[in-house]
Every structure is written in C-alpha cells, then in structure tokens.
C-alpha cells in the first residue's frame, strides 16, 4: 500500500501531532471524515502518504513533501501542489478522450501508437471505477487476476510511453464546436479542442436514499469500496450492499481483514448479476454471509457509523451493529456535461450511438448524408465507449474493446471528413 496509517483510516482514533513536512518524500494527511476524498485521490493515483486520524477534526490538512501546508484543499489544489496538474502540449488534438478508465486508456494506447495526437482528460484518477477493484480475475491473460490499480497503472505507463498526453484533475463541464473542431470547456475555465472526441467518462455510484446515509458519509459509510479502507476493518463487522461483481470483489477483499462481511442483495438471486466464479468464492468463505431480499432502510451513529437497519422480506426490520457500510449499487452515467450540448441521451442519461440513435436523425441535428458510425453520437466526430454508452456491457474487457474500436472509427472519420 502507498498509505501508511498511524491510526486505522477507517477507525476513529486519537489525534496525533502533525509533522512539519519536507524531506520525508511523503505527503502527510490529517483529519477525520473530511480527509477521505484526499486520501482516496492519493491512493488511487499512487502517491505515497501518511495518514494521521483526527476523527473530531473539521479540517483536512495536507503537508506536502516540500513543507507546503494545505488546509481543506480541493482535489485540483492538491494535484497542483504535488505537480500533477499539467498543461496540454497542444491547443488542438486529433483525439481528445474524456475519462481514463479501461475504455479511455485503451483508446489512448491505440491512438497514440498509430500516430494520432492524443490527450486524455481525467477528473479523479487513472483507471476509473475499475481502478478501485481489489482484484479482476476474469480478464484475458491474467490467470491469477490483477488489481484494478495495477491494470490501470500499466495502461497509463503504456499510453504515456507511446506519446499520449495524460491530464489529471481536469473536469469537463460542457462541450461545443468552433471552427470545425469539437470544443471542451473545463471546470478551471480552460478550453481544449479536438478534431474528434471520445467520451469514456464512465459512471458514478448510484446514491442510496435512506435516513442517516448523508450524515455519516466517509464516517463509516462509503460509495464504492476503496481498497485503502480494508485494513481499517480488521476485526470489525462490515456490510456491503450490491449484487454485481464490484460488490462481490469488495466482499472478498474485506473478508481478508474483517471479522465478518455481510453482502446485502435486494433481489433473490445474486447469480443474475454476479459472475459464477466470484459467487462461488463468496459462498466458500467462512466469514462471508449473503442475505437476499433485503434493503437498507436507515443507518445511525454519532461521529461514526454504529448500526444499520435493513428490511428483510421474511423477518421485517432488522437492526444490527456495523462498523462500515460500502454501497456498490450500480452507476449513474457521467454525462452532465452533455446535457446542454444537444446530445441524444436515453432516459437514464446514457449516450445513444450508432444504430441505437432515435430516428429520424434530422430531428437530432445530424447534419451529414451518411449514417453515424458505430459508437458515434448525433454529433459527428464525437464517439462513446465503455460504461457511459447506452447498451454497454459492464465489463473491463468490453470497455477495452470499445476503446480500441473507437480509434479505428476515428481514423475513418478523419479520412472522410
């Protein structure tokens, strides 16, 4: 791990003195729940840091290796302080990729290797949601499995070596056109243009509407299941909500540390959404329990999660003690930037492409005599790959394949248009 907690990251502990920083080669982070987004950013971007748990603190403080002290920094401010915020090398690229999950990184590797000037914009961490997975065991070529972070790290290094421009902490807020180029407006006010754009922005975790959730967020309640939190669950009772592979992988990971892991599944059959190999492993793990037909109704605690209540179809309301609750309940597409850009979205907010685009195309503003290419939206030159696409299969291999396919379509577009 790249984090060295002096008290468990997921366990409230006594405040400790904050080093002055400088000369250690590591970032020092202190604070309670407010420090979690910073720790998550540092962990997912492989930045070495020490965490000092001050559960009652209302501030999150980062001391950088050069001694700079940041109080309640934004992710952008922290990235800038660490020298991770880089300026684009070009004003206009052949291909600008929004999102650095498996689809975006695969596209970056193939595009850069084939001579296209390529930029990748990532708002949080390279690897996307897949990068948080403790182990991916059904990806071709890795018989012993590989962590999402390692897979993302290898892909990132490969893309950089081939010449792609990877830009971290860059959030796209809207799009448009200028002089025949697709224009991306960034949250910091900057603009970047591409002859083509690939949206591989992925999904965010769907929020759970239950009393107490928001008040205990990052204080025992988490969306997703960051591997960095696993050591802090040692000897504790942990609950994971979800029925997909992300929830199953999280349960397997936490089972190595926690006293007990309970997987809460709303439906009756977890096999409907979870890979068989993963479900079989869970059933064979002594400290894992799978409950079906249940749903969280509330959580409670003081400065930390203490108990959860769930509704059981047979037993009614059940309240149990809990140290941590990880919510892996599906995703919501990251397409907010596309809403004002006249892009065709399905009712859930996923981007329509190719043959899935509603007809007639003229009603969508399609200006060309040809039909859109596969993976192309109703805006010529704007392609989509991975989880954010309508009808996508939520698998790493599929996302990688779509990223590679998108590059071939970009070549076709550039040659013709």
C-alpha positions as a printed Julia matrix, in Angstrom:
417×3 Matrix{Float64}:
   0.0     0.0     0.0
   1.11    3.55   -0.56
  -0.64    4.85    2.55
   0.88    4.36    5.99
  -1.87    4.96    8.56
  -0.7     5.74   12.1
  -4.24    5.01   13.17
  -6.59    2.98   11.02
  -8.03    5.07    8.16
 -11.46    3.62    8.82
 -11.26    3.7    12.59
 -11.69    6.82   14.75
  -8.53    7.38   16.75
  -6.74    9.85   18.95
  -5.3    12.99   17.39
  -1.58   12.94   16.79
   0.96   15.65   16.17
   1.26   16.77   12.57
   4.82   16.71   11.22
   6.13   19.86    9.62
   6.68   18.0     6.34
   9.55   18.29    3.94
  12.31   15.78    3.43
  10.11   12.75    4.05
   9.22   12.2     0.4
   5.65   11.58    1.51
   2.51   13.61    1.89
   1.11   13.82    5.43
  -2.68   13.93    5.7
  -4.58   14.61    8.91
  -8.27   14.89    9.66
 -11.35   12.75   10.02
 -14.12   12.19    7.53
 -13.24   15.35    5.59
  -9.87   13.85    4.71
 -11.32   10.8     2.97
 -11.6    12.31   -0.56
  -7.98   13.44   -0.32
  -6.8    10.02    0.88
  -8.8     8.35   -1.86
  -7.26   10.63   -4.51
  -3.73    9.99   -3.24
  -4.25    6.23   -3.01
  -5.77    5.88   -6.47
  -3.01    7.99   -8.03
  -0.26    6.03   -6.28
   1.06    8.95   -4.22
   2.96    7.91   -1.09
   1.38    9.38    2.07
   0.97    9.02    5.82
  -2.45    9.42    7.4
  -2.99   10.73   10.94
  -6.56   10.12   12.07
  -8.22   13.02   13.93
 -11.84   11.93   13.98
 -13.24   15.1    15.56
 -11.4    17.49   13.29
 -13.47   19.68   10.99
 -10.45   20.34    8.77
  -8.45   18.19    6.44
  -4.8    19.21    6.25
  -2.15   18.06    3.8
   1.54   18.72    4.31
   3.39   18.22    1.06
   6.94   16.82    0.83
   8.33   20.35    0.34
   6.67   21.53    3.56
   3.71   23.32    1.95
   0.65   23.11    4.19
  -2.81   22.96    2.55
  -5.98   23.3     4.63
  -9.14   21.77    3.16
  -7.68   21.73   -0.35
  -9.76   20.79   -3.36
  -8.56   17.88   -5.47
  -7.34   20.37   -8.07
  -5.39   22.35   -5.44
  -3.82   19.17   -4.08
  -2.91   17.98   -7.58
  -1.37   21.36   -8.36
   0.65   21.32   -5.14
   2.02   17.88   -5.99
   2.93   18.89   -9.53
   0.33   16.53  -11.02
  -1.57   19.29  -12.82
  -0.02   19.57  -16.26
  -0.83   21.93  -19.11
  -1.8    20.5   -22.5
   1.03   20.38  -25.02
  -1.27   21.35  -27.9
  -4.25   23.6   -28.49
  -5.93   21.06  -30.76
  -5.53   17.28  -30.8
  -6.57   14.67  -33.33
  -8.39   12.9   -30.5
  -9.37   14.12  -27.03
 -10.52   11.37  -24.67
 -12.76   12.25  -21.71
 -12.15    9.72  -18.94
  -9.22    7.42  -18.15
 -10.95    4.18  -17.27
 -10.26    0.98  -19.26
 -12.03    2.31  -22.38
 -10.24    5.67  -22.32
  -6.81    4.22  -21.6
  -7.2     1.56  -24.29
  -8.15    4.24  -26.81
  -5.16    6.33  -25.73
  -2.76    3.42  -26.25
  -4.04    2.58  -29.74
  -4.48    6.17  -30.89
  -1.02    7.27  -29.77
   0.62    4.14  -31.17
  -0.98    4.88  -34.56
   0.31    8.43  -34.75
  -2.74   10.42  -33.62
  -2.06   13.36  -31.34
  -3.98   12.29  -28.25
  -4.99   13.88  -24.95
  -6.8    12.19  -22.06
  -8.76   14.27  -19.55
  -9.38   12.6   -16.17
 -11.07   14.35  -13.26
 -10.21   11.92  -10.44
  -7.83    9.02  -11.01
  -6.49    6.92  -13.85
  -8.34    3.61  -14.0
 -11.83    4.94  -13.35
 -14.2     2.82  -11.32
 -12.38   -0.34  -12.41
  -9.22    1.07  -10.82
 -10.78    0.66   -7.36
 -11.28   -3.09   -7.79
  -9.16   -5.17   -5.44
  -8.83   -7.98   -7.99
 -10.1    -8.66  -11.5
  -9.94  -12.4   -12.18
 -11.81  -12.81  -15.46
  -9.68  -10.54  -17.65
  -7.92  -12.34  -20.51
  -4.23  -13.0   -19.98
  -4.12  -12.77  -16.17
  -4.89  -16.27  -14.85
  -4.08  -15.24  -11.28
  -6.03  -12.0   -11.55
  -4.82   -8.43  -11.37
  -5.87   -5.49   -9.25
  -7.65   -2.64  -10.95
  -4.96   -0.25   -9.79
  -2.17   -2.34  -11.31
  -4.01   -2.77  -14.6
  -4.64    0.97  -14.76
  -1.02    1.76  -13.88
   0.3    -0.45  -16.66
  -2.1     1.04  -19.19
  -1.22    4.57  -18.1
   2.51    3.94  -18.47
   1.95    2.36  -21.87
  -0.12    5.3   -23.12
   2.46    7.84  -21.89
   5.35    5.91  -23.42
   3.56    5.93  -26.77
   3.07    9.7   -26.61
  -0.43   10.32  -25.24
  -0.87   13.48  -23.16
  -2.49   12.42  -19.87
  -4.05   15.32  -17.97
  -5.17   14.65  -14.39
  -7.71   16.65  -12.32
  -9.33   18.04  -15.46
 -13.12   18.02  -15.37
 -15.19   18.64  -18.49
 -18.28   20.76  -17.81
 -19.63   21.38  -21.31
 -18.92   20.92  -25.0
 -19.4    22.74  -28.26
 -17.91   23.47  -31.65
 -15.51   26.08  -33.01
 -14.01   26.38  -36.49
 -14.91   22.81  -37.35
 -13.36   21.45  -34.16
 -15.09   19.94  -31.13
 -14.55   22.13  -28.09
 -14.4    21.0   -24.45
 -14.85   23.53  -21.64
 -13.1    22.58  -18.39
 -14.06   23.39  -14.82
 -10.99   25.59  -14.36
 -12.02   27.78  -17.28
  -9.61   26.27  -19.78
 -10.66   25.02  -23.2
  -9.35   22.16  -25.27
 -10.18   21.37  -28.9
 -10.15   18.08  -30.78
 -10.72   17.07  -34.37
 -12.54   14.18  -32.7
 -13.6    13.44  -29.12
 -14.2    10.14  -27.34
 -16.44   10.18  -24.28
 -15.27    7.38  -21.97
 -16.34    9.15  -18.8
 -17.89    6.09  -17.14
 -20.32    6.16  -14.24
 -20.63    7.38  -10.66
 -22.03    5.22   -7.89
 -25.79    5.5    -7.61
 -26.84    7.23   -4.38
 -28.94    5.47   -1.74
 -31.87    7.41   -0.33
 -32.04    6.26    3.31
 -32.08    8.24    6.58
 -28.63    8.78    8.08
 -26.59    7.99    4.95
 -25.53   11.55    4.11
 -24.69   12.41    7.72
 -22.25    9.5     8.04
 -20.71    9.67    4.59
 -16.96    8.96    4.9
 -17.52    8.2     8.59
 -18.22    4.51    8.11
 -20.46    4.88    5.05
 -18.84    4.82    1.61
 -19.88    4.69   -2.02
 -17.75    2.08   -3.71
 -15.21    0.01   -1.85
 -11.78    1.57   -1.86
  -9.06   -0.98   -1.12
  -7.37    1.58    1.13
 -10.18    1.13    3.69
  -9.77   -2.63    4.02
  -7.03   -2.68    6.72
  -9.17   -0.42    8.91
 -11.9    -3.06    9.03
  -9.68   -5.61   10.8
 -11.68   -7.45   13.44
 -14.84   -5.49   12.63
 -18.27   -6.23   11.16
 -18.63   -4.94    7.61
 -21.63   -4.73    5.29
 -21.56   -4.46    1.51
 -24.67   -3.56   -0.49
 -24.93   -4.7    -4.09
 -25.29   -7.7    -6.37
 -22.76   -7.06   -9.14
 -19.12   -8.01   -9.49
 -17.96   -4.79   -7.81
 -19.85   -5.72   -4.65
 -18.62   -9.31   -4.8
 -14.99   -8.3    -5.25
 -15.31   -5.87   -2.35
 -16.72   -8.57   -0.08
 -13.86  -10.92   -0.96
 -11.29   -8.2    -0.25
 -12.76   -7.13    3.09
 -13.11  -10.74    4.21
  -9.32  -10.92    4.49
  -9.42   -8.32    7.26
 -12.88   -8.04    8.81
 -14.36  -10.31   11.44
 -17.46  -10.69    9.31
 -18.68   -9.47    5.94
 -22.37   -9.46    5.08
 -23.41   -8.94    1.48
 -26.89   -7.42    1.26
 -28.68   -8.15   -2.03
 -32.04   -6.6    -2.88
 -33.01   -9.36   -5.33
 -33.45  -13.04   -4.64
 -30.73  -14.41   -6.9
 -27.23  -12.83   -6.85
 -26.24  -15.13   -9.73
 -28.36  -12.95  -12.01
 -25.71  -10.21  -11.95
 -22.56  -11.68  -10.39
 -20.03  -13.89  -12.16
 -20.23  -17.52  -11.08
 -16.56  -17.76  -10.04
 -16.98  -14.81   -7.7
 -20.24  -16.01   -6.19
 -18.75  -19.47   -5.57
 -15.77  -17.9    -3.8
 -18.04  -15.88   -1.54
 -20.06  -18.95   -0.62
 -16.84  -20.8     0.25
 -15.52  -18.02    2.52
 -16.32  -18.73    6.17
 -16.74  -15.15    7.38
 -18.97  -14.03    4.47
 -22.77  -14.17    4.66
 -25.05  -13.43    1.71
 -28.54  -12.14    2.51
 -31.05  -11.84   -0.32
 -34.33   -9.98   -0.48
 -33.11   -7.22    1.84
 -32.72   -3.44    1.54
 -31.16   -0.77    3.74
 -33.78    1.46    5.4
 -31.61    3.59    7.73
 -28.21    3.94    9.38
 -27.26    5.52   12.7
 -24.2     6.64   14.62
 -22.52    9.57   16.37
 -19.24   10.61   14.8
 -19.03    7.17   13.22
 -21.38    4.51   11.91
 -22.7     2.32   14.74
 -25.65    0.39   13.35
 -27.7    -0.23   10.24
 -31.33   -1.23    9.78
 -32.46   -3.27    6.82
 -35.82   -4.62    5.76
 -35.96   -8.38    5.39
 -38.87   -9.78    3.4
 -39.32  -12.57    5.92
 -38.2   -11.07    9.26
 -39.21   -7.45    8.77
 -36.99   -4.66   10.09
 -33.62   -5.88   11.42
 -31.11   -3.64   13.25
 -27.51   -4.79   13.65
 -24.2    -3.29   14.78
 -21.92   -2.24   11.94
 -18.53   -0.63   11.66
 -18.54    0.06    7.91
 -21.09    0.09    5.1
 -19.95    0.02    1.48
 -22.55    0.83   -1.18
 -21.92   -0.72   -4.61
 -25.39   -0.37   -6.08
 -24.84    0.38   -9.73
 -23.93    3.5   -11.59
 -25.25    6.76  -12.95
 -23.63    7.91  -16.2
 -21.27   10.86  -16.13
 -22.99   12.79  -18.89
 -23.86   16.04  -17.12
 -21.53   17.88  -19.48
 -23.52   16.58  -22.47
 -26.97   17.74  -21.33
 -26.63   21.25  -22.8
 -24.77   20.02  -25.86
 -27.82   18.63  -27.7
 -26.54   15.08  -27.45
 -29.09   12.26  -27.54
 -29.42   10.53  -24.16
 -31.64    7.65  -23.08
 -33.98    8.15  -20.09
 -31.26    7.02  -17.68
 -28.75    9.53  -19.09
 -26.59    7.16  -21.16
 -25.39    8.34  -24.59
 -27.03    6.91  -27.7
 -24.68    5.91  -30.52
 -24.82    4.38  -33.99
 -27.89    2.31  -34.78
 -29.32    2.97  -31.31
 -29.82    6.66  -32.1
 -33.53    7.56  -32.4
 -34.81    8.23  -35.88
 -35.24   10.41  -37.84
 -31.68   11.65  -37.42
 -32.57   15.09  -38.73
 -34.61   15.66  -35.56
 -31.4    15.15  -33.58
 -29.49   17.73  -35.6
 -27.48   15.18  -37.59
 -26.03   17.22  -40.49
 -24.39   14.61  -42.74
 -25.63   12.47  -45.62
 -24.2     9.28  -44.11
 -25.48    7.43  -41.03
 -23.49    7.75  -37.79
 -20.68    5.25  -37.38
 -20.93    2.65  -34.62
 -20.04    4.35  -31.3
 -20.68    7.8   -32.87
 -23.24   10.14  -31.3
 -25.6    12.51  -33.1
 -22.72   14.99  -33.23
 -20.26   13.97  -35.97
 -16.82   13.15  -34.64
 -17.98   12.62  -31.05
 -17.69    8.95  -30.12
 -18.55    6.99  -26.96
 -17.01    3.89  -25.38
 -17.4     1.98  -22.14
 -19.99    2.13  -19.39
 -21.34    5.57  -20.34
 -22.7     4.24  -23.66
 -26.33    3.13  -23.98
 -26.48   -0.66  -24.14
 -22.91   -1.24  -22.98
 -21.83   -4.43  -21.22
 -20.35   -3.55  -17.85
 -17.11   -5.5   -18.2
 -13.49   -4.36  -18.35
 -12.76   -6.42  -21.47
 -15.74   -4.91  -23.28
 -14.66   -1.39  -22.38
 -11.13   -2.05  -23.63
 -12.51   -3.48  -26.88
 -14.76   -0.47  -27.44
 -11.86    1.9   -26.77
  -9.79    0.14  -29.43
 -12.72    0.06  -31.86
 -13.33    3.78  -31.37
  -9.82    4.58  -32.62
 -10.48    2.76  -35.9
 -13.68    4.77  -36.32
 -11.75    7.97  -35.58
  -9.35    7.11  -38.42
 -12.32    6.55  -40.73
 -13.88    9.85  -39.68
 -10.69   11.86  -40.13
 -10.02   10.32  -43.54
 -13.53   11.07  -44.79
 -14.47   14.34  -43.12
